[in-house]
């Protein structure tokens, strides 16, 4: 029987869609830290989206090549995600984890099933990747009883106090005393790495980092199989398995950050670590799992996770049933529409477009990527690899003028990052090619 509600009046919330009002209200009421992240010279205001497309408040259409920082994995206004969210929010918009609800438990089971067989996997839900990184830090130190954490140079793991402490890019680290006990080791970047191509020299660096920078005992190591904000830097095969061996020999756990590269984006498997034939101890996921709905999780081996059983660790909106319903719909959409295969197919075509550009324009130092995670790096000189930061800033504005939404990233902000939603189609490749060619011609 429906209980009568006191809410018997209808009303609408006013929204002012005029450009000037949107900009002024943000400038007036956002804090400085929230205002700071503005990529374009002129604000880009989005009004609605559909699949791989976006429209601004003036009706201009864009091919999205960023997925809202790799968050909208299965596209805007995805009917299955929208329906799952609508159905759940109409029944119960929140259920704190002190009470039970089936939706989060179903998602936990489904996520555990995507992990390597032979291990007992458990899931802890939260709201963002940075929160999940913080928990992984605590979990590693709690389980091992060790303190030292190793992270890769050029890595990005988030902006919270703990997450930025393991982030290896100065632009994301605030000028305050960050978390102690963090050691950085050189990234095996096959284009810009200090040893150039290869793996063994970087593993030797890791040996030295453990020997000279720690007590010899470590709590764990964080690795992105493809560095995201660092400029789409794929970790070469052989490094992650070698790093895992060294970290475990030093008493640590192996933590994989799948926040950007996961959810099928690399076109190989739902998780990007799978191609490296390794089994992590802890996996951090976020962004694409919720398709824009705040959702993140730490997936860990039960033995590791049980370390925290005696202490209370709580997120108010962790395991929110609406967010978890969205997560379930994302997983089902990936499977039903074979979007991981689509990422591989369309990603290969887009990468070919970028490689053809490299043959044409000397300013392009490197083109790289896996699946729908690609990058073009601009340099002033091929020998010195001096970053062409100013040129990238101009190119970035030109791509917007030509109907693309992308991202300039990398430690020197000289990398064009191209990461469309997984639903992008082969029919979009021609538009992308025309737009990116026009942008380079104008540059």
C-alpha positions in Angstrom: 0.0 0.0 0.0 1.4 3.4 -1.0 2.0 5.7 2.0 0.6 9.2 1.4 3.3 11.8 1.0 3.4 15.4 2.3 5.1 16.4 -1.0 2.0 17.2 -3.0 3.1 20.4 -4.9 5.0 20.5 -8.1 7.9 22.9 -8.8 10.8 23.4 -11.1 14.3 24.4 -10.4 15.4 27.5 -12.3 18.5 27.1 -14.5 20.0 30.1 -16.3 21.6 28.8 -19.5 23.0 32.1 -20.7 26.8 31.9 -21.2 27.6 35.0 -19.3 25.5 34.0 -16.3 27.1 30.5 -16.2 30.6 31.9 -16.2 29.9 34.7 -13.7 28.1 32.4 -11.3 30.9 29.9 -11.3 33.6 32.6 -10.8 31.6 34.2 -8.0 30.7 31.1 -6.0 33.3 28.4 -6.8 36.3 28.2 -4.5 39.7 28.8 -6.1 40.6 25.1 -6.0 37.4 24.2 -7.9 37.8 27.0 -10.5 41.4 26.1 -11.3 40.8 23.2 -13.7 39.9 25.0 -16.9 41.5 23.7 -20.1 40.3 26.1 -22.8 40.9 29.9 -23.0 37.1 30.3 -23.4 34.9 28.2 -21.2 33.3 25.2 -22.8 29.7 24.7 -21.5 28.0 21.4 -22.2 24.2 21.2 -22.3 23.5 17.7 -23.4 25.1 14.6 -24.8 24.2 11.4 -26.7 26.5 8.4 -27.1 29.8 9.8 -28.3 28.6 13.3 -29.0 28.2 16.5 -27.0 26.4 19.8 -27.6 27.3 23.1 -26.0 24.8 25.7 -24.8 24.9 27.4 -28.2 24.0 24.2 -30.1 27.5 23.4 -31.4 28.2 19.7 -31.8 31.4 17.9 -30.8 32.9 14.4 -31.1 33.9 13.6 -27.6 37.5 12.3 -27.5 37.9 12.6 -23.7 34.9 10.9 -22.1 34.8 13.5 -19.4 38.3 12.4 -18.2 37.6 8.8 -19.1 34.5 8.6 -17.1 31.6 8.2 -19.6 32.7 4.8 -20.8 29.5 3.5 -22.5 28.4 6.9 -23.7 26.1 9.8 -22.8 22.4 9.1 -22.1 23.1 5.4 -22.4 19.5 3.9 -22.3 20.5 0.9 -20.1 22.4 3.0 -17.5 19.7 5.6 -17.5 16.9 3.1 -16.9 18.8 1.3 -14.2 19.4 4.6 -12.4 15.8 5.8 -12.9 14.4 2.5 -11.6 16.5 2.4 -8.5 16.2 6.1 -7.6 12.4 5.8 -7.8 12.5 3.0 -5.2 15.3 4.0 -2.8 18.0 6.6 -3.6 20.3 5.6 -0.7 20.9 2.8 1.7 23.8 3.2 4.0 26.1 0.1 4.3 25.0 -0.5 7.9 21.8 -1.9 6.3 21.6 -4.5 3.6 20.6 -4.0 -0.1 20.9 -6.5 -3.0 22.1 -4.2 -5.7 25.6 -3.4 -4.3 26.1 -7.1 -3.4 25.2 -8.2 -6.9 27.7 -5.7 -8.3 30.4 -6.9 -5.9 29.8 -10.5 -7.1 30.0 -9.4 -10.8 33.2 -7.4 -10.3 34.8 -10.3 -8.4 34.0 -12.5 -11.4 36.0 -10.3 -13.7 39.2 -10.9 -11.6 41.7 -13.7 -12.2 40.5 -17.1 -11.3 42.0 -19.0 -8.3 41.7 -16.1 -5.8 39.0 -15.1 -3.4 38.2 -11.5 -4.3 36.2 -9.1 -2.2 35.0 -5.5 -2.9 34.8 -2.3 -1.0 32.8 0.5 -2.6 33.3 4.2 -2.4 32.8 7.3 -4.5 36.0 8.3 -6.3 39.3 6.9 -7.5 41.3 9.1 -5.2 39.3 7.8 -2.2 40.0 4.3 -3.4 43.8 5.0 -3.7 43.8 6.2 -0.1 42.2 3.0 1.0 44.7 0.9 -1.0 47.5 2.8 0.8 46.0 2.0 4.2 45.3 -1.5 3.2 48.9 -2.2 2.0 50.4 -0.8 5.2 47.9 -2.6 7.4 48.4 -6.0 5.8 52.1 -6.0 5.5 53.1 -4.1 8.6 55.6 -2.2 6.4 55.6 1.5 5.7 57.4 2.3 2.4 55.3 2.6 -0.7 56.8 2.8 -4.2 55.2 4.6 -7.1 56.3 5.4 -10.7 57.5 8.7 -11.9 55.0 10.4 -14.2 52.1 8.6 -12.5 48.7 10.2 -11.5 46.6 8.6 -8.8 44.4 11.5 -7.6 44.3 14.7 -5.7 43.5 13.8 -2.1 46.3 14.0 0.4 47.2 10.4 0.1 46.6 10.0 -3.6 48.7 13.0 -4.5 51.5 11.7 -2.3 51.9 8.7 -4.7 51.4 10.9 -7.8 54.7 11.5 -9.7 53.9 14.7 -11.5 54.8 18.0 -9.8 51.8 19.9 -11.3 49.4 17.7 -9.2 51.4 17.9 -5.9 50.6 20.8 -3.6 53.5 22.7 -2.0 52.9 21.2 1.5 54.4 18.3 3.4 52.8 15.2 1.8 52.6 11.7 3.2 56.0 10.3 4.2 57.3 6.9 3.2 56.8 7.3 -0.6 59.6 6.4 -3.0 59.5 7.0 -6.7 61.2 4.9 -9.3 61.7 5.7 -13.0 58.9 4.9 -15.4 59.7 2.5 -18.3 58.5 5.1 -20.8 59.7 3.7 -24.2 59.8 7.2 -25.7 60.9 9.6 -23.0 62.2 7.2 -20.3 65.7 7.8 -18.9 67.0 4.5 -20.4 65.0 4.7 -23.6 63.5 1.5 -24.8 63.7 -1.8 -22.9 62.6 -3.1 -19.5 65.6 -4.5 -17.6 67.3 -1.2 -16.9 64.1 0.1 -15.3 63.8 -3.1 -13.2 67.4 -2.5 -12.1 66.2 1.0 -11.1 63.5 -0.5 -9.0 66.0 -2.8 -7.3 68.0 0.3 -6.4 65.0 2.1 -5.2 64.1 -0.7 -2.8 67.8 -1.1 -1.7 68.6 2.6 -1.2 65.2 4.3 -0.6 63.5 1.9 1.7 64.3 -0.2 4.8 64.4 -3.2 2.4 60.8 -4.0 3.4 58.0 -2.4 1.5 54.3 -2.1 1.9 53.4 -2.1 -1.8 53.8 -0.5 -5.2 51.3 1.4 -7.3 51.2 0.9 -11.1 49.0 2.2 -13.9 49.3 -0.3 -16.8 48.8 2.7 -19.0 49.6 6.0 -17.4 46.6 8.3 -18.0 47.3 12.0 -17.1 50.9 11.2 -17.6 50.3 11.3 -21.3 49.0 7.8 -22.2 52.2 5.9 -21.5 51.8 2.1 -21.8 53.9 0.1 -19.5 55.9 -2.4 -21.6 55.3 -6.1 -21.2 57.7 -7.7 -18.8 58.0 -4.7 -16.5 54.9 -5.3 -14.3 55.6 -9.0 -13.8 59.2 -8.1 -12.9 58.1 -5.4 -10.6 55.6 -7.7 -8.8 58.4 -10.2 -8.2 60.6 -7.6 -6.6 57.9 -6.0 -4.5 56.6 -9.3 -3.2 60.2 -10.4 -2.4 60.5 -7.3 -0.3 57.3 -8.1 1.6 54.9 -5.8 -0.3 51.6 -6.1 -2.1 51.1 -5.2 -5.7 48.5 -2.5 -6.4 47.1 -1.8 -9.9 45.4 1.5 -10.6 42.7 0.7 -13.3 40.8 4.0 -12.8 41.6 5.3 -16.3 42.8 2.2 -18.2 40.1 -0.2 -17.0 36.6 -1.1 -18.0 37.7 -2.4 -21.4 39.3 0.8 -22.6 42.5 -0.8 -23.9 40.5 -3.2 -26.1 42.1 -6.4 -24.7 40.2 -7.3 -21.6 38.0 -5.5 -19.1 41.2 -4.8 -17.0 44.4 -3.5 -18.6 46.6 -5.6 -16.3 45.4 -8.8 -17.9 47.8 -8.5 -20.9 50.7 -8.6 -18.5 49.9 -12.1 -17.2 50.0 -10.9 -13.5 47.6 -11.3 -10.5 47.5 -8.1 -8.4 46.8 -8.1 -4.7 44.7 -4.9 -4.9 42.9 -3.3 -7.8 41.6 0.2 -7.7 38.7 1.1 -10.1 36.5 4.2 -10.6 35.5 6.6 -13.4 34.2 4.3 -16.3 32.5 1.8 -14.0 29.8 4.4 -13.1 29.6 6.0 -16.6 29.5 9.4 -14.9 27.7 8.4 -11.7 30.1 8.6 -8.7 31.3 5.1 -8.1 34.6 3.5 -7.2 35.9 0.4 -5.6 38.9 -1.4 -4.1 39.0 -5.0 -5.2 41.4 -7.1 -3.1 42.3 -10.6 -2.3 40.3 -11.6 0.8 43.4 -12.4 2.8 44.6 -8.8 2.3 41.2 -7.2 2.9 40.5 -9.1 6.1 43.4 -7.1 7.7 41.0 -4.2 8.2 38.2 -6.3 9.7 38.8 -5.1 13.3 38.5 -1.4 12.4 35.7 0.7 11.1 36.2 2.1 7.6 33.2 3.8 6.2 32.1 5.9 3.2 28.7 7.6 3.5 27.8 7.0 -0.1 29.9 3.9 -0.6 27.7 1.1 -2.0 25.0 3.5 -2.9 22.4 1.4 -4.7 21.7 4.0 -7.5 25.5 4.2 -8.3 25.8 0.4 -8.1 22.8 -0.1 -10.4 24.7 2.1 -12.9 27.8 0.0 -12.5 25.8 -3.2 -13.1 24.3 -1.7 -16.3 27.8 -0.6 -17.5 29.1 -4.2 -17.1 26.1 -5.6 -18.9 26.4 -3.0 -21.7 30.1 -3.9 -22.3 29.2 -7.5 -22.7 25.9 -7.2 -24.7 27.4 -4.8 -27.3 30.9 -6.2 -27.3 32.3 -2.8 -26.6 35.8 -4.1 -25.7 36.1 -5.5 -29.2 34.8 -2.2 -30.5 37.5 -0.3 -28.6 40.1 -2.4 -30.2 38.7 -2.1 -33.7 37.9 1.6 -33.7 41.0 2.4 -31.7 43.2 0.8 -34.3 41.6 2.9 -37.0 42.0 6.1 -35.0 45.6 5.2 -34.2 46.4 4.7 -37.9 45.1 8.3 -38.5 47.5 9.6 -35.9 50.4 7.6 -37.2 49.8 9.0 -40.7 49.9 12.5 -39.1 53.3 11.6 -37.6 54.7 10.9 -41.0 53.5 14.3 -42.2 54.3 16.7 -39.3 57.8 16.9 -37.9 56.4 18.4 -34.7 55.0 15.1 -33.7 57.5 13.2 -31.6 55.5 10.1 -30.7 52.1 8.5 -31.3 51.1 5.7 -28.9 48.1 4.0 -27.4 46.1 0.9 -26.8 42.4 0.6 -27.7 40.6 3.8 -27.1 43.5 5.3 -25.1 45.7 7.2 -27.5 48.2 10.2 -27.5 50.1 12.5 -29.7 53.2 14.0 -28.2 54.6 17.3 -29.6 58.3 18.1 -29.5 60.4 21.0 -30.8 63.3 18.7 -31.6 63.3 15.0 -32.3 66.8 14.6 -30.9 66.4 16.5 -27.6 62.6 15.8 -27.3 62.1 19.2 -25.9 58.4 19.5 -25.2 56.4 21.7 -27.5 54.1 23.0 -24.8 53.1 26.3 -26.4 52.3 24.6 -29.7 50.2 22.0 -27.9 48.2 24.8 -26.3 47.4 26.2 -29.7 46.7 22.8 -31.2 44.3 22.1 -28.3 42.3 25.2 -29.1 42.2 24.3 -32.8 40.8 20.8 -32.1 37.9 22.4 -30.3 37.3 24.8 -33.2 37.1 21.8 -35.5 34.6 19.9 -33.4 36.7 17.7 -31.2 36.9 17.6 -27.4 40.2 16.2 -26.3 42.8 16.9 -23.5 46.3 18.3 -23.2 48.2 16.3 -20.6 51.6 14.9 -19.7 54.1 16.2 -17.2 54.9 19.1 -19.7 51.3 19.4 -21.1 52.6 18.7 -24.6 50.5 15.6 -25.1 47.1 15.5 -26.9 45.1 12.8 -25.1 42.4 11.0 -27.1 40.1 8.7 -25.2 36.6 8.6 -26.7 33.6 6.6 -25.2 33.7 2.9 -26.0 30.6 3.3 -28.2 32.4 5.4 -30.8 31.8 4.0 -34.3 33.9 3.4 -37.4 31.7 6.0 -39.1 33.2 8.6 -36.8 36.8 7.9 -37.9 36.4 10.0 -41.1 35.1 13.0 -39.1 38.0 12.6 -36.6 40.5 12.4 -39.4 39.2 15.5 -41.1 39.1 17.5 -37.8 42.5 16.5 -36.6 44.1 17.2 -40.1 42.5 20.7 -40.2 43.8 21.3 -36.7 47.4 20.4 -37.6 47.2 22.3 -40.9 46.1 25.5 -39.0 48.9 24.9 -36.5 
